[in-house]
Amino acid sequence: MEKLKSRLDAFSDGVMAVIITIMVLAIAPVLHDSWANYLAMGQHIGIYMITFVFVFNMWYQHSTAFAEIETMTYQILIWEVVFLAVLSLMPLFTDMMAENTTRVTVMLYGVTQAVISFLFRGLAKSIVHLQFTTKAEMQQVYQKIYGNANHWLDGLSLAAIIVAYFLPQVALLFYLAYPILSFFLNADARQQMYDAEALPAEQQKDLAELPASAYVDWRKLADQLYDQRAEAPGQGSTPAARNRPEQGSSRWSEWLNRSLDPRYQKAVKAKFQNATPEQRQQMAAWFAQQRRGRNSRRNEQ
C-alpha cells in the first residue's frame, strides 16, 4: 500500500494540473479588436483565476493531509476517487459561469465548490483516523489541514451561494475570497501547530490559549533564546538560523520569509528539544507569567 499511496499522490497532482490546463485552453482569444471582446476575455480570465486559486488551495490542503501518512486504505482510495471526480468538473462550471454569468450558473459553481470541500473533509477524516488514535492527535492534524477558521469560512461559502441568487457578480468576489482566506489563515495556524509540537505538553496547552498578540511575543522570545546557540562562534549557521527573520520584522513578514523546506521544520524542532536548562527555565518562566496574567484577568471579570 505504500507504493500505491505514492502513485495515488502523484496521480492526484496530475489531475489537478490537468484541470488548470483545461481551463486555460477554454479561454477564447480575441480575434477581432473591440472593447467588448477584450472585456469578455478579461471576465473569462478573472473567473479562471477564481478557480485557479480554489484548485491550488485544494492541492495545498491535499498535500498537507497526505504528508501525514505512509500507507492508505480502500476507504481513503474511494474518498480520493470521488473527490477528484467532482473536482474535475470545475472546468465545466467555470466555463459555464464565464460564458453566461447568471444566478443559476453562479449558484451551481458555488454548490460545486461546497461539495468538493465536503468530500475533501471526508477524505481528510479517513486519513487522520488511519494514522492517529487519540483525540488530541486528531485535533492537531485537523488543525494542520484546516486551521482555526474553518467554521466561519464555511459560513462564507454558504453566504456566497445565497448572495449569488440576488447579486451574481458580487458572489464572484466571495468565491475568490474563500480560497485566499483559507490558504493564508490555515497556513498560519499550521505554522503555530508546528511550533507547538516541539514544546513540552504543558507549554503546548499554554501556547494554544495565547491570544495572537502574545503569540508574536512568544516567537520573539523563542528566537532570542534558542538561536543564540545557532550563532555561537565556530558552529556555523543552521537552517533555522539562516531562515530566521530580521529583528523587528512583523509577524506577516516572518510568515512570508519562513522556509517550506522540511529540513527547516526539523531544525526548529531540534532547536527546542536541545535547549539548555537555562533556556528551558526562561521559557517556563515566561509561560508562568502569561498564565498568571490570564488568571488575574479572569478573576477581575
C-alpha positions in Angstrom: 0.0 0.0 0.0 3.0 2.3 0.5 3.8 2.3 -3.2 0.1 2.7 -4.1 -0.1 5.7 -1.8 2.8 7.4 -3.6 1.3 6.6 -7.0 -2.1 8.0 -6.0 -0.5 11.1 -4.6 1.3 11.7 -8.0 -2.0 10.9 -9.9 -3.8 13.5 -7.8 -1.2 16.1 -8.6 -1.5 15.3 -12.3 -5.3 15.5 -12.2 -5.2 19.0 -10.6 -2.6 20.1 -13.1 -4.7 19.0 -16.0 -7.8 20.8 -14.5 -5.9 24.1 -14.5 -4.6 23.4 -18.1 -8.0 22.7 -19.5 -9.4 25.9 -18.0 -6.7 27.9 -19.7 -7.4 26.3 -23.1 -11.1 27.2 -22.7 -10.3 30.9 -22.7 -11.0 32.1 -26.2 -8.5 34.6 -27.8 -9.6 37.9 -29.2 -9.7 37.6 -33.0 -11.3 41.0 -33.7 -10.3 44.1 -31.9 -13.1 45.7 -29.9 -13.5 46.8 -26.3 -16.4 44.3 -25.9 -14.2 41.4 -27.0 -11.4 42.4 -24.7 -13.7 42.9 -21.8 -15.3 39.5 -22.4 -11.8 37.9 -22.4 -10.9 39.8 -19.2 -14.0 38.5 -17.5 -13.2 34.9 -18.5 -9.6 35.3 -17.2 -10.9 36.7 -13.9 -13.3 33.8 -13.5 -10.4 31.4 -14.4 -8.3 33.0 -11.6 -11.1 32.3 -9.1 -11.0 28.6 -9.9 -7.2 28.5 -10.2 -6.9 29.8 -6.6 -9.5 27.3 -5.4 -7.8 24.3 -7.0 -4.4 25.5 -5.7 -5.8 25.7 -2.2 -7.3 22.2 -2.6 -3.8 20.9 -3.7 -2.2 22.6 -0.7 -4.6 21.0 1.8 -4.4 17.7 -0.1 -0.6 17.7 0.2 -0.8 18.5 3.9 -3.2 15.7 4.5 -1.2 13.0 2.6 2.1 14.1 4.2 0.7 12.7 7.5 0.5 9.1 6.3 2.9 6.5 4.8 0.2 4.0 3.7 -3.5 4.0 2.9 -6.8 2.1 3.0 -9.5 1.3 0.5 -11.7 3.9 2.3 -9.1 6.6 1.5 -8.9 5.4 -2.1 -12.7 5.6 -2.5 -12.9 9.1 -1.0 -10.0 10.2 -3.2 -11.5 9.0 -6.4 -14.9 10.6 -5.7 -13.2 13.9 -4.6 -11.1 14.0 -7.8 -14.1 13.1 -9.9 -16.1 16.1 -8.7 -13.1 18.4 -8.7 -12.6 17.6 -12.4 -16.0 19.1 -13.1 -14.7 22.6 -12.1 -13.6 23.5 -15.7 -17.1 22.8 -16.9 -18.8 25.0 -14.3 -16.1 27.6 -14.7 -16.7 27.8 -18.4 -20.5 28.0 -17.9 -20.1 30.8 -15.5 -17.7 32.7 -17.7 -19.8 32.4 -20.8 -23.2 33.0 -19.1 -22.9 34.7 -15.7 -26.4 34.3 -14.3 -27.7 33.5 -10.9 -28.1 29.8 -11.9 -24.6 29.3 -13.2 -23.0 31.2 -10.3 -25.0 29.3 -7.7 -24.1 26.0 -9.4 -20.5 26.9 -9.2 -20.8 27.7 -5.5 -22.6 24.4 -4.8 -19.8 22.5 -6.7 -17.2 24.2 -4.5 -19.1 23.3 -1.4 -19.5 19.7 -2.4 -15.7 19.5 -3.2 -14.9 20.9 0.3 -17.3 18.4 1.9 -15.7 15.4 0.0 -12.2 16.6 1.0 -13.2 16.7 4.6 -14.4 13.1 4.4 -11.0 12.2 2.8 -9.1 14.1 5.5 -11.1 12.4 8.2 -10.2 9.0 6.8 -6.5 9.9 6.7 -6.5 11.2 10.2 -8.2 8.1 11.7 -5.8 5.8 9.8 -2.7 7.4 11.3 -3.8 8.6 14.8 -5.9 7.1 17.6 -6.1 9.8 20.3 -8.5 12.7 20.1 -5.7 15.2 20.9 -3.5 13.9 18.0 -6.5 14.0 15.6 -7.3 17.6 16.6 -3.7 18.6 15.9 -3.7 17.1 12.4 -7.2 18.6 11.6 -5.7 22.0 12.6 -2.8 21.4 10.2 -5.2 20.8 7.4 -7.9 23.3 8.1 -6.6 25.7 10.7 -8.7 27.6 13.2 -11.1 29.4 10.8 -12.8 26.6 9.0 -16.2 27.2 10.7 -16.6 30.8 9.6 -15.1 30.0 6.3 -17.9 27.5 5.8 -20.3 30.3 6.6 -18.7 32.5 4.0 -19.1 29.7 1.4 -22.8 29.4 2.3 -23.3 33.1 2.2 -21.7 33.3 -1.3 -24.3 30.9 -2.6 -27.1 32.9 -1.1 -25.7 36.2 -2.5 -25.4 34.6 -5.9 -29.2 34.3 -6.1 -29.6 38.1 -5.7 -26.2 39.5 -6.9 -24.3 37.0 -9.1 -21.5 39.4 -9.9 -20.9 40.2 -6.2 -20.8 36.5 -5.4 -17.8 36.1 -7.6 -15.8 38.2 -5.1 -16.9 35.8 -2.3 -15.8 32.8 -4.4 -12.4 34.4 -4.8 -12.0 35.4 -1.2 -12.8 32.0 0.2 -9.7 30.0 -1.0 -7.4 33.0 -0.4 -8.5 33.4 3.2 -8.5 29.7 3.7 -4.9 29.4 2.4 -3.4 32.3 4.5 -5.4 31.7 7.7 -4.8 27.9 7.7 -1.2 28.2 6.7 -0.6 30.5 9.7 -2.4 28.1 12.0 -0.3 25.2 10.7 2.8 27.0 11.5 1.7 27.6 15.1 1.0 23.9 15.3 4.5 23.0 14.1 5.9 25.4 16.6 3.8 23.9 19.4 4.8 20.3 18.7 8.3 20.9 19.9 7.2 22.2 23.3 6.5 20.2 26.5 2.9 19.1 26.8 2.0 21.8 29.5 3.6 24.6 27.4 1.7 23.3 24.3 -1.6 23.9 26.1 -0.4 27.3 27.3 0.6 28.3 23.8 -2.8 27.2 22.4 -4.5 29.6 24.8 -2.4 32.6 23.9 -4.0 35.5 22.0 -2.5 36.5 18.7 -0.5 39.4 20.2 1.0 37.2 22.9 2.0 34.5 20.3 4.1 37.2 18.4 5.9 37.9 21.7 6.5 34.2 22.2 8.0 33.8 18.8 10.4 36.7 19.5 11.4 35.2 22.8 11.9 31.8 21.2 14.2 33.3 18.5 16.1 35.3 21.1 16.7 32.3 23.4 17.2 29.4 21.1 19.0 31.0 18.2 21.9 32.1 20.4 23.4 28.6 20.2 22.9 28.5 16.4 25.1 31.6 16.1 27.8 30.6 18.5 31.3 31.1 17.2 32.7 28.2 15.2 29.4 26.3 15.0 28.3 27.7 11.6 24.7 28.5 10.7 21.9 26.1 10.9 18.8 26.0 8.6 16.8 27.6 11.4 19.3 30.4 11.8 19.7 31.1 8.1 15.9 31.4 7.7 15.3 33.5 10.8 13.6 36.8 10.0 15.4 40.0 10.8 14.9 41.7 14.1 11.9 44.0 14.2 10.1 42.2 11.4 6.3 41.9 11.7 4.5 38.5 12.0 3.3 38.9 8.4 6.9 39.4 7.2 8.1 36.5 9.4 5.5 34.2 7.8 6.3 35.2 4.3 10.1 34.5 4.8 9.6 31.2 6.6 11.1 28.3 4.7 8.9 25.5 3.5 11.8 23.1 3.4 11.1 20.1 5.7 14.7 20.3 7.0 13.8 23.7 8.4 10.9 22.3 10.4 13.2 19.6 11.7 15.8 22.2 12.7 13.2 24.3 14.5 12.0 21.2 16.5 15.6 20.2 17.3 16.3 23.7 18.5 13.6 23.4 21.1 14.4 19.9 22.1 18.2 20.6 22.5 17.7 23.7 24.6 19.9 24.2 27.7 18.4 24.0 31.2 18.7 27.8 31.5 16.8 28.3 28.2 14.0 25.9 29.3 13.8 27.7 32.6 13.4 31.1 31.0 10.7 29.8 28.6 8.9 28.2 31.5 9.0 31.5 33.5 7.6 33.3 30.5 4.7 30.9 30.3 4.1 31.1 34.0 3.9 34.9 33.7 1.4 34.6 30.9 -0.7 32.1 33.0 -0.8 34.4 36.0 -1.9 37.3 33.7 -4.7 35.2 32.3 -5.9 34.1 35.8 -5.7 37.7 37.0 -7.9 38.9 34.1 -10.4 36.1 34.8 -10.7 37.0 38.4 -11.3 40.6 37.6 -14.2 39.6 35.4 
